[in-house]
Amino acid sequence: MRKEIPNKDSPLLKDKNGDFIQNRCVNKLRAEVLKEKTTQEDALEYLKKNTAEIYELPEGFQLKGIAILGVPPVYLGLKIKKKEIVFYFHKPCFGIYIMKIKATDDDFAYIRANGKLVKF
């Protein structure tokens, strides 16, 4: 079964059957690792304490063309003044990492349009 191409600009890979799969290589984001080998609960607490806005991501959500991996629900936070996105990512065989990347106003708009703002 072929998956739909989510975006013509997204970096896509094909599996051994020729089906499209999402790019999941978080290293391509050149993110700064804030914490390694943590839990999803600790990552969410970090977002609550350190970001201005938190969004629940839909399954298959892509951040700058990279699929964000994690057990749903997955969240990310925005640092508006610093223009940063803070997120956690499950690296298979390594665990959950909290990371941050630089962001643009367009990145914030994309997240706001596709994520669900949550209040804790």
C-alpha positions in Angstrom: 0.0 0.0 0.0 1.5 3.4 -1.0 1.5 6.3 1.4 0.6 9.7 0.1 3.4 12.1 -0.4 2.8 14.6 2.4 4.5 17.5 0.7 6.4 17.7 -2.6 9.3 19.4 -0.7 9.6 16.8 2.0 12.7 14.6 1.9 11.3 11.2 1.2 12.7 7.7 1.3 11.4 4.5 -0.2 11.3 1.2 1.6 12.4 -2.1 0.0 9.0 -2.5 -1.7 9.3 1.0 -3.2 6.7 2.5 -0.9 7.2 6.0 0.3 8.2 6.4 4.0 8.8 9.5 6.0 12.3 10.8 6.7 13.1 10.2 10.4 16.7 11.2 10.6 16.6 13.8 13.3 20.3 14.5 12.8 19.5 16.4 9.6 17.8 19.1 11.8 21.2 19.9 13.4 19.4 20.2 16.7 21.1 21.0 20.0 20.6 18.1 22.4 19.3 19.4 25.8 18.9 16.1 27.5 19.6 12.5 26.6 17.9 9.2 27.5 15.0 10.7 29.3 11.3 9.7 29.6 8.3 11.1 27.8 6.9 12.4 31.1 10.2 14.2 32.0 10.3 15.7 28.5 6.8 17.0 28.8 7.7 18.5 32.2 10.7 20.2 30.6 8.4 21.7 27.9 6.0 23.0 30.6 8.7 24.7 32.5 10.7 26.1 29.6 8.5 27.0 26.7 5.7 29.6 26.2 3.4 27.5 24.0 3.0 23.7 23.9 1.4 21.9 20.9 0.1 18.3 20.6 1.3 17.0 17.3 -0.8 14.8 14.9 0.6 11.4 14.1 3.1 11.7 11.2 3.9 15.3 12.0 7.0 16.6 10.2 9.2 19.3 11.5 11.3 20.8 8.7 10.7 17.6 6.7 11.6 15.2 9.5 8.9 12.9 11.0 8.8 13.4 14.8 8.9 9.9 16.4 7.3 9.2 19.8 4.5 7.3 21.5 1.3 9.5 20.9 0.5 12.0 22.1 3.8 13.8 21.2 4.3 17.5 22.1 6.6 20.3 21.2 7.1 23.7 22.7 7.8 27.2 21.3 10.2 29.7 22.7 8.8 32.8 21.0 11.3 35.4 22.0 14.3 33.2 21.4 12.8 31.9 18.1 13.3 28.2 19.1 11.4 25.0 18.9 11.9 22.5 21.7 10.8 19.0 21.1 11.5 15.4 22.2 12.3 12.7 19.8 12.5 8.9 20.3 15.7 7.7 18.7 15.2 3.9 18.2 17.7 1.9 20.3 18.8 5.0 22.1 15.8 6.4 23.9 14.1 9.8 24.2 16.1 13.0 23.6 15.0 16.6 24.3 16.3 18.9 21.5 15.9 22.4 20.3 16.3 24.1 16.9 16.2 27.6 15.6 12.8 28.7 14.2 11.3 31.2 11.9 7.9 32.9 12.1 6.8 30.5 9.2 7.8 27.5 11.4 5.7 28.9 14.2 2.8 29.4 11.9 3.1 25.9 10.5 3.1 24.4 14.0 0.1 26.5 15.1 -1.8 25.5 12.0 -1.1 21.8 12.3 -0.7 21.2 16.0 -3.2 21.5 18.8 -2.4 24.1 21.5 -2.7 22.6 24.9 -2.9 24.1 28.4 -1.7 22.1 31.4 
